[in-house]
Amino acid sequence: KTAIDEAIAAYAQALESKSIDRVRQAYPGMTSQDERTLAQSLQDMVRAQLKVDSFQEDGDQATAAVSGTYTMQNGRRQDQVQVTMTATFERRNGRWDLMGMRSR
């Protein structure tokens, strides 16, 4: 596993924890708008399965194509939502920090 894979896995685990504080730790570049949007859906999050399909590194910047599924609680049933995103990273203090996450 690469450090990028580990960062995406940490983000998925933070989503499953339903803790905005844990998400903030895994996604230090999260904007206040991202946080508001995420906080609304976080309470319904059951499972986040994400994988890095590919990534490109350019010095201290990297971009990754990420895909997977979110399992969300919807009343009595659980819905699976397919997700495809572009994640941007910055290398800081010897590790890759997640700086942006956008649907693609």
C-alpha positions in Angstrom: 0.0 0.0 0.0 1.1 3.5 -0.8 0.8 6.5 1.5 -2.0 7.7 -0.7 -3.9 4.5 -0.3 -3.4 4.8 3.5 -4.7 8.4 3.5 -7.8 7.4 1.6 -8.4 4.4 4.0 -8.1 6.7 7.0 -10.6 9.0 5.4 -13.1 6.2 4.8 -12.6 5.0 8.4 -13.2 8.5 9.7 -16.5 8.7 7.7 -17.6 5.4 9.2 -16.9 6.8 12.7 -19.5 9.5 12.1 -17.2 11.9 13.9 -16.6 15.2 12.2 -13.5 15.6 14.3 -12.0 12.4 13.0 -12.9 13.4 9.4 -11.2 16.7 10.0 -8.0 14.9 11.1 -8.1 12.6 8.1 -8.9 15.5 5.7 -7.0 18.6 7.0 -7.8 20.5 3.8 -11.6 20.3 4.3 -13.3 23.7 3.9 -16.1 24.9 6.1 -18.5 24.4 3.1 -17.3 20.7 2.7 -17.8 20.3 6.5 -21.3 21.6 6.4 -22.2 19.3 3.5 -20.6 16.3 5.0 -22.0 16.8 8.5 -25.5 16.5 7.1 -24.9 13.0 5.5 -22.4 11.7 8.1 -25.2 10.7 10.5 -26.6 8.3 7.9 -23.2 6.8 7.0 -23.0 3.1 7.6 -20.0 2.0 5.5 -17.5 3.8 3.3 -15.5 1.6 0.9 -13.0 3.6 -1.1 -10.1 2.6 -3.3 -7.5 4.5 -5.2 -7.8 3.7 -8.9 -4.7 5.7 -9.9 -2.6 8.6 -8.8 -0.1 11.1 -10.1 2.6 12.6 -8.0 4.3 15.9 -8.9 6.8 16.9 -6.3 4.9 17.7 -3.1 1.5 17.6 -4.8 -0.5 14.5 -5.9 -3.9 13.8 -7.5 -5.8 10.5 -7.1 -8.8 9.0 -8.8 -10.9 7.4 -6.1 -14.0 5.2 -6.4 -16.1 3.1 -4.2 -19.4 2.9 -2.4 -21.1 4.6 0.6 -23.7 2.6 2.4 -26.2 5.0 3.8 -29.1 4.4 6.2 -32.3 5.5 4.7 -35.1 4.8 7.1 -35.3 1.1 7.6 -33.3 0.3 4.5 -29.7 0.8 3.5 -28.8 2.3 0.1 -25.5 1.9 -1.6 -24.3 5.0 -3.4 -21.5 4.7 -6.0 -18.9 7.4 -5.7 -16.1 8.6 -8.0 -13.9 11.4 -6.8 -10.7 13.2 -7.4 -8.6 13.7 -4.3 -5.8 16.2 -4.1 -2.9 15.8 -1.7 0.0 17.9 -0.4 3.1 16.3 1.1 3.7 18.0 4.5 6.0 16.9 7.3 6.8 13.7 5.4 3.2 12.5 4.8 0.5 13.0 2.3 -2.4 15.2 3.7 -5.8 15.1 2.0 -6.4 18.7 0.8 -9.4 18.3 -1.5 -12.1 15.8 -2.5 -14.4 16.5 -5.4 -16.9 14.3 -7.2 -16.0 13.6 -10.8 
